[in-house]
Amino acid sequence: MRVAVTTSAKLSEEGREYAKTFAEQTGYPYVDRGNGSLHKWFNQFDVLYIWTSQGWEAQSGDGHRYAYHPGTAMFRYKRYKQGEVEPFLSAVQLQPGDSFLDTTLGFGSDCLMASVAVGVTGKVVGVEKSPVLSFLFHQSQQLADLRLPQLTAALKRIQCVEQDAVDFLKRQQDCSFDVVYLDPMFEESIEEATNFHTHKVFAVPDAFSAEWVEEALRVAKRRVVVKAHYTSTVFSDYGFKQQVRKTSKFHFGFKDKEQDPAE
């Protein structure tokens, strides 16, 4: 993938210098777009990383733009702190100090809630195959201010790894994470999902497979959790216990590991 760095139009000179310095440090070419259109640059590059007054964005040649946003995590966090049931946290059953592996980071909303749940003594790793989504998530961690100190701190604690999910799992030791989470990009788009269509433009979808599940079960100490469209056969095909949510188009499913009586 051919990538270059530029800025939004009419950005301050200070902003342009920041983008130039970033390009030099990361090895990406820098293009000075001035106040003109970015269209011509897509003859040379597939994606442009654009430094704006609000942070980093990515744009593809077809005009789609994507900027990191915590998505639903903001109001989910507020509801959770008010004592409401959080479906994702009910599925993963995390405790303070636990280790959690999200094999499909994406927006990072679920991973962010997991980081809140395990706290400062826990460990959260998010794996993302897409270099664009990984880049934006990593940069957002350094610059983010979610206006909720605990949520901002939780975001910064997440370890973001740019890699294929199965390849990453194969490199992990047995039972090295308490909970492993799988959220493949399902075929049936959830139209209500914030920025979902644009997210799909930059994402690298993973084909759900028996190998993925087997590796997740090997790496998980307690539980493997999957999220998929409620009509998906993932639950029945791979033996996940589906948690039915009548008001939601996506459901969680889980498989628990057999615990050693000596533990």
N, C-alpha and C positions, 0 to 999 in steps of 0.2 A: 504494500500500500504506500503510495506516494503522498507524503505529508509535508506541509509548510506552515510557518507561523506568520500571522499578520495581525492587524488591529481593526477595530471598528472605525468607521469614517469619523473624521473630525475629533479624534481622540487627542488629548493633550500631548505635548512633546514629551513630558515625563512618562506618560503611558506608552508612547512609541519606543522610548529608550528601554523601558522595562521589557517589552516584547522582544526587542533586538537582543538584549542581554540574555533573556531566557533561551532564545534560539541558539545563540552562541554556546551556551552551557549544555544544551541538550543535543546539539548537532543537527537540528532541523534547519533547513534554509529559511531565511526571512524574506518576505516580499512586502515592499512598500506600496500599499494600495492607494495612498493619497486619500482623496475624497471620492475616488471613482468606484466603479462596480468591481465586484470580485469575479465576475463571470469569466473573464479572459484567462484567469489563473487556473481554471479547471481543465485547460488544455494540457497543463503540465502536472497538475496534482489531483489526487482523488479526494483528499480531505484537507481543509484548512482549519488550523487551531487559531481562533480569533480572540485576542485579548481585548476586553471591553471594560467599561467603567464598573460593570457588575461582576467581573471575573471572566473565566474562560468559557468559550462556546466552541462547538465544532460545526462545520458546514460542509455538506456534500455538494457535488456538482448539480444535483437536481433541485437545489435550493433548501433542502431540509436542514434545520439547525437544531442542535441539542445542547442544553446546558444542564449541569447537575442540579437536581432538586431533590430534597428528601422525600418528595411525594407525600404519601399518606402518613408518614411517620410522625409528623407534627401533631395532627389531631389524635392519632392513635396513642401517642405518648400522653397527651393531656387526659384522655379518657382513662388510660391505664392508671395514671396517678390519682384519678378520682375514684378508683376502685372498680371500674367497669371491667368486664371480662374481655381479654384480648385474645382472639381466636388463635393467632399464630403462637403466642406464648403458651396458650393452653395445649397446643399440639407438641411443641418442642420440650416443654416441662424443664426449663432451665432453672438453675439455682445459682446464687452468688458463688463465684469461684470456679464455675464450670468452664469447659472449653467447647467452642461451637465452630463448626466449619460449614460455611455457605458455599456450595460448589458452583453456584450461578448468581453472582453478586448483583448484576443488573443495576436497577435503581438504587439498591442498597437499603430500601426501607425496612425489610424484614431483618436484615443484618444489624441495622441500627437499633431496632427493638431488642434484638438478642444482646447487643452490647450493653444496653441499659439493664437488662435482666441479670447478666453475669457480673456486672460491676467492675470496679477497679482491680479486683483480685482475679478476675476471669480472663479468658482469652477468646478473641473472635477473629477468625480468618475468613476473608471473602475472596473467592477465585472468580476471575472474569476473563474469558477468552478474547473478547473484543478489545483491541488496543485503544480504540477511541473512548469507549465507556470506562476502561481502566484508567486512562489518562485523566479524564474529567473528574472521576471519583477521587483519585489521588490528589489532584490539585485542589479540589474542594476541601479536602481535609486540612490542608495547610492554610486556607483562607477563610474557612467557614465561620460564621457567627449566626447560629440558628435562633438567637435571642432567648434561648433556654439553656442556661449554663450546663446542666446535667446532660442534655441531649447533645450539645456541642462537644463536650468532653467524651461522650460515648462514641461520636463519629470519629474523633481523632484517635481513639484506641483501636479501631478496626485495622487489621493488617490486610492490605489489598495486594493480591498476587495476580499478575497477568499470565494466565496459563490455561490450557485445556483442562476441564474438570477431571476426566478419567486419568490423564497423564499425571496430574497433581496427586490424585488419590493413590496411584500406584507407587508413589515415592514416600508414602507415609507408613509408619509402623502400625501394627495391629493395635486396635483399641486406643489410638492416640488422641481422639476427640470424644468427649462425652456424647455429643449429638452431631449428626451430619445431616445437612439439609439439601434437598434437590428441588429446584424450581425451573424445569425446562421451559423453553418458550413454546407454549402449546399452540396448536394450529388454530383453535377457535379464539380469535382475538377478543379480549375483554374491552369493549369500547369505552367503558367508564374509566379505565385506568388512565391516570394522568400522563399525558405525553407518550402514550403507549405506541402509537403508530411511528412517531419519529424515533423512538427508542429502537424499534425493530429495524429501521433503516441502517443504524450503526451497529446493531448487535450481530453476533455470530451464533446462530441457533445450534443447539446440541440435540442430536438424535438420542432419544431415551433408549437405553439398552440394558440387557441383562448384566453385562460387564460393569456398567455404571453402578447398578444396584448392588452387585456382589462386592465391588470394591468399597462402596459406602458402608456396607454391613461389616466388612472386615475392619475398616478404620474406626467405626463407631464403637464406643464402649457400652452405651446404653440404648440408643434409639436412632433410627433413620426416619426422617420425615420428608414427605413429598407434597408439593402443591400442584394441582392441575385442575383443568376445567371439570365441572361436575359430571359431564358426560364422558370423560376420558376413560379409556380401558386400562390406563396405567395402574389403577388401584387393584383391579381384579387380575390383570395379567401378571403382576409382580407380588401379589400377596400383601398389599398394604391395607390396613384397616381404615376404611374411609369414614371421616367425620362429616356427617351430613349437615349442611348449613342451608336451611330453606330459603334464606333471603340473599344468598350469595351465589354467584356463577362459578366461583372456584372453591374447591374443597381441599382440606388437608388429609393426608393419610399417613399412618405410621407403622413401623415394624420395630418391635422391641427385641433386644438381644437377650438370649438366655443367660441369666446371671449365675455365676459360680457360687454355690452355697457357702463356700469358704470366705467369700468377699463380704 
